[in-house]
Amino acid sequence: MGIFLNPGNSGFEGIRNGIYVDKSGLIGLVNQTIDTKQKLTCISRPRRFGKSFAAQMLCAYYDKTCDSSKLFNDLEIAEKFRDTYQKHLNQYDVIYLDMTNIMGEMGNAGVVSFIRRKVTEELVSAYPGLQADEESFSATLVRAVELTGNKFIMIIDEWDAPIREMPESQKEYLGFLRSLFKSSGTTDKIFAAVYITGILPIKKDGTESAISDFWEYSMLEPGEFQAYVGFTEEDVKKLCQVYGLSFEEAKRWYDGYAFDDVASVYNPYSIMKAIIMKKFKSYWRMSAAADVLEDYIAGDYDGLFQAVLELLGGCRISVDTDGFNNDITTVRNRDDLLTLLIHLGYLAYDGKEGTVRIPNEEIKIEFSKSIREVKNTEALMRMRESHQLILDTVQMNEAAVAAQIEKIHAEMTDPLHYNSEQALRSVIQIAYYSYPDYYLKFEELPSGDGYADIVYFPKRSSPMPILVVELKWNKSAEGAIEQIRNKRYFDVLKEYGSEILLVGICYDKDRKSDKRRHACRIERL
């Protein structure tokens, strides 16, 4: 048992000993590719979406130096994939490369020479009769297969880390991968299957053709792996029931990603943190990409600032993902940046509509932080206006609230050119986008005899009152207040002991003059 060759099952054993969600069905999909033309699998996911957990699970399953039956016999792989479960369980030599750890340990050695030396050393130690080829790593692997009669399963975690973080090593690293995976004859001799994970899909330009033979599954097109991108709704319901958490709150905070056959996908890292900490909050750990995002927002790159405001307001933004080159540095326009944010997990993608949106409360808070950090005149102005709007609402300054809503509606005419309550809802959300400083937001909150349009619920540290907002199109603000009272939208909120303000906002379009008329009515309950 080594570090790079046959690392054993202790990593997965530790995972199973903790809070565990069964994602072993992924193994069944990889088993189907063994010794086929689809044997090369590339999975790209954002950070915190369980890529490393999956890699350790695969190591435990395939590694022939250990017996992992007790770790898998009660899991989905044993039940759903009975025909291949025993056939491949602990039957292979596994080469496992955690590229992030390798980059931290290699010192002055190059990444490729470090990998060659370490894997070769462990191979020779495991098989003393093996004659290593000092000139060719691939030849050494071929000799190992001939000696043992057993092909390798290769697993590379964060395969793209050297490309993202060590661009000076890119050419040599890609040449190394080419030597392993580009020649079908050599690849077929050495590997039964290869599974690599990364943050971004394989780069589109010719310099990375070294791994162009891989079958790719990304946040844009997860294919048959979509149930294993994150936690499903069923997974989260079970966890909330076992650990006594509110499923509705978990959904509001961490749901929002969706695919063709999986309607709700949750961020696994944040769910686990919420269970351990017994608290719902943003556990999104900001990456270097956040700094890049702030830079683009600050410069209002290709209209990005306006797009972020619309996204914070709950709007969906059209995006063309085809032109993206799959790297962080080559961002040519707003579409490229939005596509990058999909792969990084900041945006959820709807492939049928070709649109993106902010998936949940956790990510919305991170976008709001980015807005606050940028040094941009318009950003600062919008922030001041939003904070002032909240204060005007709390102080029951109806005229000021109506005027600001009318101003935002006028400025958002192009993206919100239609006339409806949904359009007004988007305008409201954009106008109040700085709410996370004071409030949590609930939309369509069940209460009384119906659903309140928007409820801003004060954080524990905030002295603000609860705001129950009802929106009306071509009706009066007084009518909105009356509806709140008649349907008793505030009933569920009374137990919290906070002051409650009823806020009715309406928009009536004068069809003769084509003018927008906004009105606001605020009453204290």
ZIFENDA-V72385 format. One record per residue. RES is the residue in one letter. PHI is phi in radians with two decimals (999 if undefined). PSI is psi in whole degrees, 0 to 359 (* if undefined). NEAR is the number of other C-alpha atoms within 10 Angstrom. Layout:
res = {RES;RES}
phi = {PHI;PHI}
psi = {PSI;PSI}
near = {NEAR;NEAR}
This chain:
res = {M;G;I;F;L;N;P;G;N;S;G;F;E;G;I;R;N;G;I;Y;V;D;K;S;G;L;I;G;L;V;N;Q;T;I;D;T;K;Q;K;L;T;C;I;S;R;P;R;R;F;G;K;S;F;A;A;Q;M;L;C;A;Y;Y;D;K;T;C;D;S;S;K;L;F;N;D;L;E;I;A;E;K;F;R;D;T;Y;Q;K;H;L;N;Q;Y;D;V;I;Y;L;D;M;T;N;I;M;G;E;M;G;N;A;G;V;V;S;F;I;R;R;K;V;T;E;E;L;V;S;A;Y;P;G;L;Q;A;D;E;E;S;F;S;A;T;L;V;R;A;V;E;L;T;G;N;K;F;I;M;I;I;D;E;W;D;A;P;I;R;E;M;P;E;S;Q;K;E;Y;L;G;F;L;R;S;L;F;K;S;S;G;T;T;D;K;I;F;A;A;V;Y;I;T;G;I;L;P;I;K;K;D;G;T;E;S;A;I;S;D;F;W;E;Y;S;M;L;E;P;G;E;F;Q;A;Y;V;G;F;T;E;E;D;V;K;K;L;C;Q;V;Y;G;L;S;F;E;E;A;K;R;W;Y;D;G;Y;A;F;D;D;V;A;S;V;Y;N;P;Y;S;I;M;K;A;I;I;M;K;K;F;K;S;Y;W;R;M;S;A;A;A;D;V;L;E;D;Y;I;A;G;D;Y;D;G;L;F;Q;A;V;L;E;L;L;G;G;C;R;I;S;V;D;T;D;G;F;N;N;D;I;T;T;V;R;N;R;D;D;L;L;T;L;L;I;H;L;G;Y;L;A;Y;D;G;K;E;G;T;V;R;I;P;N;E;E;I;K;I;E;F;S;K;S;I;R;E;V;K;N;T;E;A;L;M;R;M;R;E;S;H;Q;L;I;L;D;T;V;Q;M;N;E;A;A;V;A;A;Q;I;E;K;I;H;A;E;M;T;D;P;L;H;Y;N;S;E;Q;A;L;R;S;V;I;Q;I;A;Y;Y;S;Y;P;D;Y;Y;L;K;F;E;E;L;P;S;G;D;G;Y;A;D;I;V;Y;F;P;K;R;S;S;P;M;P;I;L;V;V;E;L;K;W;N;K;S;A;E;G;A;I;E;Q;I;R;N;K;R;Y;F;D;V;L;K;E;Y;G;S;E;I;L;L;V;G;I;C;Y;D;K;D;R;K;S;D;K;R;R;H;A;C;R;I;E;R;L}
phi = {999;-2.19;-1.70;-1.81;-1.94;0.87;-1.31;1.49;-2.07;-1.13;-1.09;-1.27;-1.05;-1.12;-1.12;-1.17;-1.29;-1.75;-1.26;-2.20;-2.06;-1.25;-2.10;-1.25;-1.05;-1.02;-1.07;-1.04;-1.21;-1.17;-0.99;-1.15;-1.64;-1.05;0.99;-2.10;-1.26;-1.79;-1.23;-1.72;-2.06;-2.09;-1.94;-1.95;-2.52;-1.17;-1.03;1.32;-1.90;1.41;-1.10;-1.21;-1.07;-1.11;-1.10;-1.18;-1.11;-1.13;-1.02;-1.09;-1.29;-1.55;-1.05;-1.40;-1.52;-2.42;-1.91;-1.85;-1.03;-1.18;-1.41;-2.08;-1.06;-1.77;-1.84;-0.99;-1.03;-1.29;-1.59;-1.40;-2.12;-1.03;-1.15;-2.01;-1.03;-1.25;-1.04;-1.90;-1.15;0.92;-2.08;-2.34;-1.34;-1.94;-1.77;-2.07;-2.08;-1.64;-1.13;-1.14;-1.16;-1.04;-1.10;-1.39;-1.84;-1.32;1.07;-1.46;-1.24;-1.27;-1.06;-1.23;-1.11;-1.10;-1.10;-1.00;-1.15;-1.18;-1.18;-1.10;-1.02;-1.25;-1.12;-1.12;-1.17;-1.29;-2.23;-1.01;-1.40;-1.35;-1.70;-1.24;-1.64;-1.19;-1.61;-2.37;-1.16;-1.05;-1.10;-1.09;-1.16;-1.06;-1.09;-1.13;-1.15;-1.13;-1.22;-1.66;1.23;-2.41;-1.30;-1.64;-1.81;-1.91;-2.23;-2.07;-1.63;0.99;-1.02;-1.56;-1.02;-1.10;-1.23;-1.34;-1.95;-2.34;-1.03;-1.18;-1.71;-1.02;-1.08;-1.13;-1.09;-1.20;-1.09;-1.10;-1.12;-1.07;-1.13;-1.56;-2.08;-1.54;-1.51;-1.05;-1.11;-1.18;-1.03;-1.15;-1.23;-1.59;-1.96;-1.43;-2.85;-2.32;-2.28;-2.15;-2.13;-2.81;-1.53;-1.88;-1.10;-1.10;-1.02;-1.45;-1.39;-1.14;-1.16;-1.94;-1.15;-1.00;-2.14;-1.25;-1.44;-1.30;-1.51;-1.76;-2.36;-2.17;-1.19;-1.45;-2.42;-1.34;0.97;-1.28;-1.60;-1.11;-1.25;-1.95;-1.18;-2.67;-1.48;-1.51;-1.09;-1.10;-1.01;-1.24;-1.04;-1.11;-1.11;-1.11;-1.17;-1.18;-1.83;1.19;-1.90;-1.33;-1.14;-1.07;-1.21;-1.05;-1.16;-1.16;-1.43;-2.23;-1.45;2.24;-1.53;-2.62;-2.34;-0.97;-1.87;-2.26;-1.28;-2.39;-2.20;-1.91;-1.24;-1.08;-1.04;-1.21;-1.07;-1.07;-1.11;-1.11;-1.16;-1.18;-1.51;1.01;-2.69;-1.59;-2.85;-1.44;-1.86;-1.19;-1.54;-1.11;-1.90;-1.06;-1.10;-1.13;-1.12;-1.09;-1.05;-1.09;-1.09;-1.18;-1.15;-1.04;-1.54;0.83;-1.06;0.91;1.32;-1.14;-1.02;-1.08;-1.11;-1.12;-1.06;-1.11;-1.11;-1.10;-1.41;1.59;-1.39;-1.80;-1.99;-1.20;-2.55;-1.86;-1.57;-1.21;-1.48;-1.21;-1.52;1.12;-2.56;-1.41;-1.54;-1.70;-1.97;-1.69;-2.75;-1.12;-1.05;-1.07;-1.18;-1.10;-1.14;-1.01;-1.18;-1.11;-1.16;-1.47;1.57;-1.37;-2.28;-1.74;-1.95;-1.90;-1.15;-1.23;-1.58;1.18;-2.25;-2.18;-2.67;-1.32;-1.27;-2.79;-1.13;-1.01;-1.28;-1.06;-1.13;-1.19;-1.10;-1.08;-1.08;-1.09;-1.06;-1.20;-1.41;-1.32;-1.79;-2.40;-1.01;-1.16;-1.07;-1.12;-1.12;-1.07;-1.13;-1.04;-1.10;-1.18;-1.07;-1.15;-1.10;-1.10;-1.12;-1.07;-1.15;-1.10;-1.48;1.09;-1.53;-1.09;-1.11;-1.16;-1.12;-1.07;-1.14;-1.20;-1.10;-1.11;-1.09;-1.13;-1.07;-1.15;-1.26;-1.75;-1.01;-1.10;-1.27;-2.12;-1.42;-1.57;-2.04;-2.95;-1.13;-1.15;-1.11;-1.11;-1.04;-1.11;-1.07;-1.05;-1.16;-1.20;-1.11;-1.73;-1.11;-1.49;-0.96;-1.04;-1.17;-2.18;-2.27;-1.80;-1.93;-2.16;-1.93;0.90;-1.33;-1.13;-2.86;1.05;-1.83;-3.08;-2.23;-1.27;-0.99;-2.46;-2.17;-1.74;-1.81;-1.13;-1.16;-1.06;-1.47;-1.78;-1.49;-1.19;-1.37;-1.23;-1.95;-1.82;-1.89;-2.08;-1.94;-2.40;-1.97;1.05;-2.40;-1.56;-1.14;-1.08;-1.14;-1.15;-1.08;-1.06;-1.13;-1.02;-1.22;-1.11;-1.64;0.90;-1.09;-1.57;-0.95;-1.21;-1.65;-1.10;-1.16;-1.41;1.36;-1.50;-1.11;-2.13;-1.90;-1.67;-2.12;-1.85;-2.21;-2.30;-2.38;-2.12;-1.47;-1.37;-1.21;-1.31;-1.78;1.05;-1.74;-1.66;-2.12;-1.90;-2.43;-2.43;-2.28;-2.19;-2.30;-1.55;-1.25}
psi = {127;200;317;332;122;70;356;194;10;327;313;328;319;323;316;331;346;205;118;136;127;110;25;347;337;324;320;323;320;321;324;342;349;129;34;175;352;22;345;112;128;119;120;131;157;165;151;13;25;20;316;324;317;320;318;326;316;320;313;324;317;334;120;352;3;165;108;14;322;336;339;344;334;12;173;322;322;330;311;333;52;325;332;352;302;330;321;356;119;50;4;154;131;127;118;120;111;99;329;315;320;316;331;338;346;348;229;352;150;155;320;314;325;313;311;313;313;316;319;317;316;326;313;324;320;326;86;336;357;129;107;143;112;340;331;116;320;319;323;318;320;316;323;320;318;323;318;340;23;121;166;150;123;133;121;115;133;51;330;3;316;327;322;322;346;66;335;339;2;313;312;317;315;326;322;314;323;320;334;322;352;326;110;325;311;316;315;328;325;315;135;325;155;135;117;146;152;178;317;152;170;132;142;338;169;340;341;28;355;330;28;347;357;146;120;141;114;183;340;320;81;347;222;352;7;331;349;11;316;205;139;171;321;319;313;323;317;316;316;322;316;320;9;38;158;118;322;320;320;320;318;323;322;357;183;340;144;149;179;314;358;106;332;124;131;153;112;318;314;322;314;317;320;322;313;318;349;38;136;123;181;117;13;117;116;138;181;335;332;322;320;317;316;321;316;322;316;322;3;50;115;40;21;322;315;320;319;320;317;318;317;332;2;8;161;138;132;144;141;109;354;330;354;132;4;42;164;334;332;80;110;336;182;323;318;317;317;322;318;318;333;311;331;355;2;338;148;141;134;103;329;319;341;40;161;160;162;126;325;181;321;312;327;320;321;322;318;322;318;319;318;333;338;147;84;130;314;321;315;320;314;320;314;316;319;317;319;323;319;316;318;323;312;324;4;36;84;318;318;321;313;320;318;320;319;320;313;319;320;320;337;20;315;305;339;60;353;164;111;170;329;322;316;322;316;319;316;315;324;317;324;27;339;14;328;344;334;330;161;145;136;132;144;50;121;126;141;234;25;211;124;136;300;134;125;112;123;141;163;328;358;135;4;154;163;136;118;111;127;134;142;141;123;30;176;156;325;323;326;316;318;320;319;315;313;322;2;52;341;354;314;345;343;328;344;348;2;155;144;127;132;124;114;125;131;159;120;115;122;105;336;317;354;31;149;134;116;143;155;139;129;131;145;131;*}
near = {14;17;14;22;24;25;22;25;22;15;16;20;16;12;14;15;9;8;12;12;17;15;20;20;19;20;21;19;14;18;21;14;16;17;15;12;13;15;23;25;18;21;25;27;25;20;20;18;21;18;23;18;16;19;23;22;24;24;29;28;27;26;26;20;19;18;16;21;15;9;16;19;13;11;15;18;22;20;13;13;17;12;12;15;21;14;10;17;21;21;19;21;25;28;21;24;22;19;19;15;11;17;17;9;12;14;10;7;11;13;22;17;14;17;19;16;13;14;20;23;15;17;24;15;12;14;13;9;11;19;15;19;14;11;8;12;20;20;17;21;24;21;18;24;18;14;13;11;8;16;22;24;24;24;23;19;24;24;23;25;18;19;17;14;12;13;11;10;14;18;12;14;21;20;18;20;16;17;15;21;23;18;12;12;9;16;20;18;18;25;25;21;24;23;21;23;25;22;25;25;21;23;17;14;9;8;12;18;17;20;19;16;17;21;15;18;20;23;25;18;15;18;14;11;15;20;20;20;28;23;24;22;18;10;17;23;17;13;20;18;11;10;12;11;18;13;16;11;14;24;19;17;24;29;27;21;26;21;21;12;10;14;13;18;26;25;26;21;18;22;24;16;15;20;18;11;10;12;12;19;18;17;19;18;11;10;10;7;14;18;14;14;20;20;17;18;24;20;15;18;16;15;13;20;20;17;20;24;21;24;23;25;21;21;24;21;19;16;19;13;20;9;13;20;20;20;18;15;9;11;17;13;14;18;20;22;22;29;27;23;21;24;22;21;23;26;23;27;31;18;15;8;11;13;18;22;25;27;24;22;24;21;21;24;21;19;21;19;16;18;24;15;16;19;14;17;11;14;20;15;11;20;19;12;17;19;19;17;23;20;14;17;23;19;11;19;15;19;14;16;24;21;16;19;24;21;15;15;23;15;12;17;13;9;14;18;11;11;14;14;15;15;19;23;23;21;27;22;20;25;28;22;26;25;21;18;15;19;21;16;18;16;14;11;17;15;16;17;12;15;18;23;18;20;24;20;22;20;16;10;9;11;12;19;20;24;24;24;23;24;24;23;20;15;15;20;24;19;17;23;23;15;16;25;15;12;15;16;24;24;13;12;17;12;8;10;9;14;14;20;20;25;26;25;29;25;26;18;16;11;8;6;7;8;11;14;14;24;22;25;22;23;13;12;10}
